[in-house]
Amino acid sequence: MELAVESGEIAQMRTQDKDAEFAAYMTARQPSLLRTAYLLTGDRHTAEDLVQTALAKLYLSWDRVQRRELVDGYVRRILVNEHNSLWRRAWKRKEVSTDVLPDHHAVTDSPDDGRSAALWEFVQTLPRKQRAVVVLRYYEELSEAETADALGISVGTVKSQASRALASMRARVHDHPVLAKDGEEER
């Protein structure tokens, strides 16, 4: 009987250690994951849901993650997979976009002359796979191999998707007054 009590206490301590370790990871990485999810989805609320789902899935497999230094890549992969599966769900296809935005005052960390907003407009118009490549390669600053691994595609596909996305954005930069002005000044 004593052995059963001791093994129960050990199991409880392991669970507490697991929870503490996961909570520390979540606290440290949640803001970064939220930014990545926002860049993938383009919507704050969807991004929050996406991060919550990814962290829940990570928690369920926390004991099986053997190399803690690779957890960020694993979570990014969950984010991308969950984001892709959102579009496959029938209820998601019933949502309708609107031109009217609710009153929401954006808070920025630094002065913005409109270039980042204009650039984000271009990124949002990219196809889903190109947007994911651009976000992971240029915002998250992952290598081509890391991006390929996170998306489950080949390095060549990462290169071609990034090339197409950048070419598409370059072709339209002259149509935007804020971005076109910068290009003219450099000439």
Backbone as CSV, one residue per row, in Angstrom:
resi,resn,N_x,N_y,N_z,CA_x,CA_y,CA_z,C_x,C_y,C_z
1,MET,0.820,-1.186,0.000,0.000,0.000,0.000,0.867,1.253,0.000
2,GLU,1.977,1.219,0.767,2.874,2.362,0.835,3.484,2.669,-0.524
3,LEU,3.826,1.637,-1.277,4.418,1.791,-2.599,3.456,2.513,-3.537
4,ALA,2.180,2.202,-3.473,1.179,2.847,-4.323,1.059,4.325,-3.978
5,VAL,1.115,4.668,-2.703,1.035,6.063,-2.269,2.259,6.825,-2.760
6,GLU,3.462,6.213,-2.621,4.688,6.869,-3.067,4.684,7.075,-4.574
7,SER,4.253,6.090,-5.349,4.238,6.245,-6.807,3.202,7.284,-7.223
8,GLY,2.116,7.404,-6.479,1.124,8.451,-6.756,1.683,9.828,-6.495
9,GLU,2.474,9.962,-5.425,3.108,11.242,-5.112,4.148,11.598,-6.170
10,ILE,4.896,10.614,-6.626,5.902,10.845,-7.668,5.220,11.292,-8.959
11,ALA,4.129,10.651,-9.310,3.389,11.021,-10.513,2.852,12.446,-10.399
12,GLN,2.389,12.805,-9.224,1.872,14.155,-9.004,2.999,15.178,-9.125
13,MET,4.172,14.866,-8.600,5.319,15.780,-8.703,5.742,15.931,-10.158
14,ARG,5.737,14.832,-10.911,6.089,14.906,-12.335,5.102,15.791,-13.088
15,THR,3.828,15.660,-12.780,2.812,16.475,-13.424,3.013,17.941,-13.085
16,GLN,3.345,18.230,-11.826,3.588,19.609,-11.424,4.819,20.169,-12.121
17,ASP,5.880,19.356,-12.255,7.084,19.793,-12.972,6.764,20.050,-14.436
18,LYS,6.001,19.151,-15.041,5.606,19.300,-16.445,4.806,20.588,-16.619
19,ASP,3.852,20.814,-15.736,3.018,22.010,-15.830,3.853,23.278,-15.661
20,ALA,4.777,23.271,-14.733,5.625,24.448,-14.502,6.524,24.711,-15.705
21,GLU,7.093,23.650,-16.256,7.961,23.803,-17.417,7.170,24.310,-18.628
22,PHE,5.987,23.767,-18.840,5.153,24.199,-19.955,4.705,25.646,-19.748
23,ALA,4.309,25.994,-18.537,3.869,27.366,-18.253,4.997,28.364,-18.516
24,ALA,6.215,28.002,-18.152,7.356,28.888,-18.406,7.575,29.057,-19.906
25,TYR,7.495,27.962,-20.650,7.656,28.040,-22.105,6.548,28.913,-22.708
26,MET,5.312,28.664,-22.298,4.173,29.390,-22.843,4.284,30.887,-22.551
27,THR,4.665,31.246,-21.343,4.806,32.646,-20.967,5.876,33.335,-21.812
28,ALA,6.965,32.636,-22.044,8.074,33.223,-22.803,7.758,33.337,-24.291
29,ARG,7.049,32.392,-24.863,6.887,32.330,-26.317,5.525,32.793,-26.840
30,GLN,4.549,32.963,-25.984,3.211,33.303,-26.448,3.156,34.600,-27.272
31,PRO,3.821,35.685,-26.866,3.749,36.900,-27.702,4.302,36.686,-29.114
32,SER,5.396,35.975,-29.219,5.976,35.708,-30.533,5.064,34.820,-31.370
33,LEU,4.490,33.800,-30.749,3.573,32.917,-31.463,2.321,33.669,-31.909
34,LEU,1.864,34.592,-31.081,0.694,35.384,-31.432,0.982,36.278,-32.633
35,ARG,2.171,36.872,-32.680,2.546,37.696,-33.842,2.592,36.844,-35.104
36,THR,3.188,35.678,-35.003,3.268,34.790,-36.167,1.873,34.373,-36.622
37,ALA,1.022,34.008,-35.680,-0.339,33.598,-36.025,-1.109,34.756,-36.658
38,TYR,-0.898,35.968,-36.151,-1.578,37.135,-36.738,-1.125,37.351,-38.178
39,LEU,0.161,37.200,-38.405,0.655,37.379,-39.767,0.135,36.291,-40.699
40,LEU,-0.101,35.105,-40.174,-0.661,34.035,-40.998,-2.141,34.268,-41.291
41,THR,-2.878,34.760,-40.302,-4.333,34.851,-40.440,-4.817,36.231,-40.868
42,GLY,-4.122,37.271,-40.441,-4.579,38.627,-40.736,-5.690,39.096,-39.821
43,ASP,-5.985,38.351,-38.780,-7.065,38.694,-37.865,-6.634,38.372,-36.438
44,ARG,-6.764,39.350,-35.555,-6.289,39.186,-34.180,-7.013,38.062,-33.440
45,HIS,-8.317,38.016,-33.581,-9.090,37.019,-32.842,-8.828,35.600,-33.351
46,THR,-8.740,35.460,-34.656,-8.421,34.149,-35.222,-7.022,33.734,-34.805
47,ALA,-6.101,34.700,-34.763,-4.726,34.413,-34.341,-4.697,33.927,-32.895
48,GLU,-5.474,34.574,-32.028,-5.520,34.148,-30.631,-6.060,32.722,-30.513
49,ASP,-7.114,32.426,-31.271,-7.667,31.071,-31.264,-6.648,30.066,-31.783
50,LEU,-5.926,30.455,-32.823,-4.925,29.583,-33.422,-3.807,29.269,-32.426
51,VAL,-3.330,30.285,-31.718,-2.278,30.078,-30.717,-2.794,29.216,-29.571
52,GLN,-4.020,29.460,-29.145,-4.593,28.662,-28.059,-4.673,27.189,-28.458
53,THR,-5.103,26.926,-29.672,-5.198,25.547,-30.160,-3.814,24.914,-30.248
54,ALA,-2.853,25.682,-30.773,-1.485,25.158,-30.915,-0.886,24.840,-29.553
55,LEU,-1.075,25.723,-28.585,-0.523,25.476,-27.250,-1.225,24.300,-26.568
56,ALA,-2.515,24.146,-26.809,-3.232,22.994,-26.235,-2.689,21.691,-26.817
57,LYS,-2.447,21.681,-28.121,-1.898,20.477,-28.753,-0.474,20.215,-28.274
58,LEU,0.288,21.288,-28.097,1.650,21.125,-27.586,1.624,20.552,-26.174
59,TYR,0.720,21.045,-25.336,0.641,20.553,-23.955,0.345,19.053,-23.922
60,LEU,-0.546,18.624,-24.803,-0.901,17.207,-24.828,0.287,16.318,-25.214
61,SER,1.209,16.864,-25.975,2.363,16.064,-26.396,3.661,16.515,-25.737
62,TRP,3.568,17.340,-24.699,4.748,17.906,-24.032,5.699,16.814,-23.532
63,ASP,5.172,15.722,-23.019,6.015,14.635,-22.511,6.790,13.941,-23.628
64,ARG,6.232,13.961,-24.838,6.878,13.269,-25.953,7.910,14.125,-26.673
65,VAL,7.959,15.430,-26.386,8.950,16.307,-27.012,10.277,16.071,-26.291
66,GLN,11.179,15.432,-26.991,12.443,15.051,-26.366,13.494,16.152,-26.459
67,ARG,13.518,16.859,-27.558,14.522,17.909,-27.748,13.853,19.266,-27.586
68,ARG,13.980,19.839,-26.400,13.298,21.093,-26.079,13.753,22.252,-26.973
69,GLU,14.953,22.175,-27.528,15.431,23.260,-28.388,14.689,23.304,-29.728
70,LEU,13.948,22.258,-30.041,13.205,22.199,-31.303,11.715,22.480,-31.122
71,VAL,11.313,22.873,-29.932,9.893,23.082,-29.643,9.321,24.213,-30.500
72,ASP,10.070,25.288,-30.713,9.554,26.409,-31.507,9.169,25.964,-32.909
73,GLY,9.992,25.172,-33.540,9.678,24.665,-34.875,8.446,23.778,-34.864
74,TYR,8.329,22.968,-33.826,7.181,22.079,-33.677,5.891,22.899,-33.533
75,VAL,5.939,23.956,-32.731,4.754,24.785,-32.519,4.409,25.552,-33.798
76,ARG,5.419,26.064,-34.498,5.143,26.745,-35.771,4.471,25.796,-36.757
77,ARG,4.908,24.567,-36.768,4.288,23.572,-37.651,2.829,23.359,-37.268
78,ILE,2.545,23.301,-35.975,1.157,23.168,-35.517,0.348,24.388,-35.967
79,LEU,0.923,25.599,-35.812,0.223,26.823,-36.222,-0.147,26.779,-37.702
80,VAL,0.822,26.430,-38.527,0.578,26.402,-39.976,-0.454,25.331,-40.322
81,ASN,-0.318,24.154,-39.744,-1.277,23.082,-40.026,-2.690,23.462,-39.579
82,GLU,-2.804,24.044,-38.410,-4.118,24.455,-37.916,-4.697,25.578,-38.779
83,HIS,-3.847,26.507,-39.192,-4.307,27.595,-40.063,-4.821,27.022,-41.387
84,ASN,-4.087,26.076,-41.940,-4.528,25.452,-43.191,-5.836,24.697,-43.003
85,SER,-6.004,24.035,-41.874,-7.225,23.260,-41.655,-8.429,24.161,-41.400
86,LEU,-8.197,25.405,-40.960,-9.320,26.333,-40.763,-10.089,26.537,-42.065
87,TRP,-9.354,26.634,-43.155,-9.999,26.918,-44.438,-10.712,25.704,-45.000
88,ARG,-10.449,24.552,-44.460,-11.127,23.346,-44.930,-12.458,23.119,-44.221
89,ARG,-12.666,23.821,-43.141,-13.881,23.621,-42.360,-15.060,24.322,-43.016
90,ALA,-16.190,23.660,-43.051,-17.375,24.191,-43.729,-17.853,25.500,-43.104
91,TRP,-17.845,25.620,-41.775,-18.347,26.830,-41.132,-17.490,28.032,-41.476
92,LYS,-16.208,27.828,-41.740,-15.327,28.936,-42.058,-15.671,29.523,-43.431
93,ARG,-16.085,28.655,-44.359,-16.418,29.133,-45.702,-17.696,29.959,-45.700
94,LYS,-18.499,29.872,-44.648,-19.739,30.637,-44.572,-19.512,32.062,-44.071
95,GLU,-18.328,32.353,-43.565,-18.061,33.696,-43.091,-18.008,34.660,-44.261
96,VAL,-18.472,35.880,-44.021,-18.504,36.889,-45.064,-17.651,38.068,-44.618
97,SER,-16.792,38.527,-45.504,-15.981,39.705,-45.203,-16.844,40.952,-45.317
98,THR,-16.441,41.990,-44.610,-17.183,43.240,-44.646,-16.221,44.411,-44.795
99,ASP,-16.710,45.486,-45.393,-15.885,46.685,-45.547,-15.921,47.548,-44.301
100,VAL,-16.893,47.321,-43.438,-17.051,48.126,-42.240,-16.285,47.461,-41.098
101,LEU,-15.335,48.187,-40.542,-14.559,47.670,-39.424,-15.120,48.214,-38.122
102,PRO,-15.087,47.424,-37.068,-15.539,47.942,-35.769,-14.563,48.996,-35.264
103,ASP,-15.062,49.850,-34.381,-14.184,50.870,-33.804,-13.095,50.194,-33.002
104,HIS,-11.876,50.365,-33.431,-10.736,49.756,-32.745,-9.534,50.653,-32.987
105,HIS,-8.966,51.129,-31.925,-7.820,52.008,-32.050,-6.547,51.195,-31.936
106,ALA,-5.768,51.220,-32.995,-4.526,50.456,-33.016,-3.461,51.164,-32.195
107,VAL,-2.683,50.378,-31.488,-1.578,50.903,-30.713,-0.301,50.427,-31.386
108,THR,0.552,51.359,-31.727,1.803,50.987,-32.377,2.961,51.263,-31.438
109,ASP,4.012,50.478,-31.602,5.196,50.641,-30.760,6.045,51.815,-31.206
110,SER,6.018,52.135,-32.482,6.845,53.205,-33.016,6.060,53.964,-34.065
111,PRO,6.525,55.142,-34.419,5.822,55.907,-35.452,5.780,55.118,-36.764
112,ASP,4.659,55.192,-37.419,4.476,54.468,-38.668,4.068,55.471,-39.732
113,ASP,4.863,55.548,-40.780,4.561,56.487,-41.853,3.655,55.869,-42.912
114,GLY,3.127,54.718,-42.645,2.210,54.062,-43.563,2.829,52.958,-44.385
115,ARG,4.155,52.855,-44.371,4.803,51.832,-45.190,4.502,50.425,-44.697
116,SER,4.542,50.198,-43.384,4.297,48.839,-42.887,2.856,48.423,-43.137
117,ALA,1.915,49.349,-43.001,0.519,49.028,-43.282,0.329,48.721,-44.765
118,ALA,0.976,49.493,-45.621,0.875,49.254,-47.069,1.500,47.918,-47.431
119,LEU,2.627,47.631,-46.833,3.287,46.353,-47.101,2.423,45.196,-46.619
120,TRP,1.808,45.350,-45.449,0.948,44.295,-44.927,-0.265,44.089,-45.840
121,GLU,-0.787,45.168,-46.435,-1.886,45.030,-47.390,-1.479,44.102,-48.537
122,PHE,-0.267,44.288,-49.039,0.223,43.440,-50.123,0.351,41.987,-49.663
123,VAL,0.898,41.788,-48.478,1.097,40.425,-47.971,-0.254,39.721,-47.816
124,GLN,-1.263,40.440,-47.375,-2.584,39.831,-47.178,-3.223,39.391,-48.486
125,THR,-2.833,39.987,-49.602,-3.432,39.604,-50.883,-2.761,38.380,-51.498
126,LEU,-1.651,37.950,-50.922,-0.952,36.784,-51.461,-1.743,35.510,-51.200
127,PRO,-1.582,34.520,-52.050,-2.197,33.211,-51.762,-1.667,32.665,-50.433
128,ARG,-2.438,31.809,-49.816,-2.154,31.304,-48.470,-0.745,30.730,-48.329
129,LYS,-0.309,29.900,-49.279,1.010,29.274,-49.174,2.124,30.302,-49.318
130,GLN,1.954,31.249,-50.248,2.964,32.290,-50.412,3.040,33.159,-49.164
131,ARG,1.884,33.469,-48.585,1.871,34.289,-47.370,2.592,33.561,-46.232
132,ALA,2.345,32.262,-46.089,3.002,31.491,-45.031,4.514,31.503,-45.231
133,VAL,4.967,31.345,-46.467,6.411,31.372,-46.749,6.990,32.740,-46.418
134,VAL,6.320,33.805,-46.838,6.813,35.165,-46.573,6.877,35.432,-45.066
135,VAL,5.843,35.039,-44.343,5.821,35.270,-42.889,6.968,34.524,-42.205
136,LEU,7.130,33.242,-42.532,8.162,32.453,-41.859,9.570,32.865,-42.297
137,ARG,9.755,33.146,-43.594,11.101,33.489,-44.091,11.528,34.881,-43.650
138,TYR,10.658,35.878,-43.832,11.089,37.263,-43.658,10.664,37.888,-42.343
139,TYR,9.588,37.436,-41.743,9.224,37.969,-40.434,9.869,37.148,-39.330
140,GLU,9.701,35.852,-39.397,10.287,34.978,-38.382,11.780,34.757,-38.615
141,GLU,12.268,35.152,-39.799,13.680,35.040,-40.166,14.193,33.603,-40.086
142,LEU,13.366,32.667,-40.557,13.794,31.271,-40.618,14.572,31.053,-41.910
143,SER,15.443,30.082,-41.897,16.161,29.727,-43.118,15.194,29.034,-44.075
144,GLU,15.642,28.841,-45.310,14.799,28.139,-46.272,14.493,26.722,-45.800
145,ALA,15.497,26.067,-45.231,15.303,24.695,-44.752,14.325,24.659,-43.572
146,GLU,14.460,25.607,-42.645,13.543,25.654,-41.492,12.114,25.950,-41.942
147,THR,11.981,26.861,-42.908,10.658,27.184,-43.444,10.050,25.963,-44.119
148,ALA,10.856,25.273,-44.919,10.381,24.063,-45.600,9.924,23.026,-44.587
149,ASP,10.699,22.859,-43.522,10.350,21.892,-42.486,9.053,22.288,-41.779
150,ALA,8.916,23.574,-41.457,7.717,24.040,-40.755,6.460,23.878,-41.600
151,LEU,6.602,24.042,-42.921,5.436,23.955,-43.800,5.229,22.565,-44.389
152,GLY,6.218,21.699,-44.209,6.105,20.356,-44.764,6.239,20.326,-46.276
153,ILE,7.082,21.219,-46.816,7.304,21.287,-48.259,8.800,21.245,-48.521
154,SER,9.192,21.174,-49.779,10.612,21.115,-50.111,11.223,22.510,-50.088
155,VAL,12.541,22.561,-49.994,13.261,23.835,-50.015,13.024,24.539,-51.342
156,GLY,12.982,23.772,-52.430,12.724,24.353,-53.747,11.366,25.028,-53.809
157,THR,10.372,24.429,-53.163,9.041,25.032,-53.130,9.059,26.321,-52.319
158,VAL,9.826,26.341,-51.233,9.957,27.571,-50.444,10.552,28.662,-51.321
159,LYS,11.605,28.328,-52.057,12.258,29.320,-52.923,11.304,29.840,-53.989
160,SER,10.588,28.923,-54.641,9.695,29.357,-55.716,8.507,30.160,-55.175
161,GLN,7.957,29.750,-54.028,6.837,30.493,-53.445,7.282,31.890,-52.996
162,ALA,8.461,31.974,-52.390,8.989,33.278,-51.966,9.254,34.161,-53.177
163,SER,9.841,33.581,-54.222,10.134,34.337,-55.436,8.855,34.875,-56.067
164,ARG,7.843,34.036,-56.172,6.561,34.467,-56.750,5.903,35.552,-55.896
165,ALA,5.956,35.377,-54.591,5.339,36.358,-53.696,6.037,37.711,-53.819
166,LEU,7.359,37.704,-53.801,8.104,38.964,-53.904,7.898,39.613,-55.268
167,ALA,7.870,38.810,-56.334,7.640,39.357,-57.672,6.253,39.990,-57.756
168,SER,5.269,39.341,-57.171,3.908,39.874,-57.165,3.847,41.192,-56.407
169,MET,4.516,41.247,-55.284,4.515,42.470,-54.485,5.285,43.582,-55.197
170,ARG,6.409,43.255,-55.830,7.194,44.263,-56.573,6.384,44.830,-57.735
171,ALA,5.640,43.977,-58.411,4.866,44.422,-59.566,3.782,45.424,-59.168
172,ARG,3.312,45.337,-57.941,2.236,46.223,-57.502,2.702,47.385,-56.650
173,VAL,3.980,47.465,-56.349,4.470,48.514,-55.450,4.287,49.907,-56.058
174,HIS,4.324,50.015,-57.359,4.181,51.319,-58.003,2.759,51.845,-57.930
175,ASP,1.804,50.976,-57.628,0.408,51.374,-57.510,0.087,52.011,-56.163
176,HIS,0.986,51.865,-55.222,0.719,52.395,-53.877,1.546,53.659,-53.672
177,PRO,0.907,54.799,-53.380,1.632,56.075,-53.291,2.742,56.104,-52.228
178,VAL,2.505,55.501,-51.069,3.518,55.546,-50.002,4.752,54.733,-50.388
179,LEU,4.541,53.548,-50.918,5.662,52.688,-51.292,6.310,53.151,-52.587
180,ALA,5.540,53.651,-53.532,6.098,54.125,-54.794,6.985,55.327,-54.561
181,LYS,6.638,56.173,-53.600,7.435,57.358,-53.283,8.831,56.946,-52.824
182,ASP,8.920,55.899,-51.987,10.230,55.434,-51.521,11.071,54.922,-52.667
183,GLY,10.456,54.199,-53.591,11.188,53.654,-54.732,11.715,54.763,-55.619
184,GLU,10.971,55.881,-55.761,11.413,56.978,-56.596,12.561,57.726,-55.957
185,GLU,12.568,57.824,-54.624,13.645,58.537,-53.929,14.971,57.806,-54.067
186,GLU,14.934,56.473,-54.144,16.153,55.707,-54.228,16.770,55.779,-55.613
187,ARG,16.012,56.139,-56.622,16.508,56.175,-57.988,17.431,57.324,-58.223
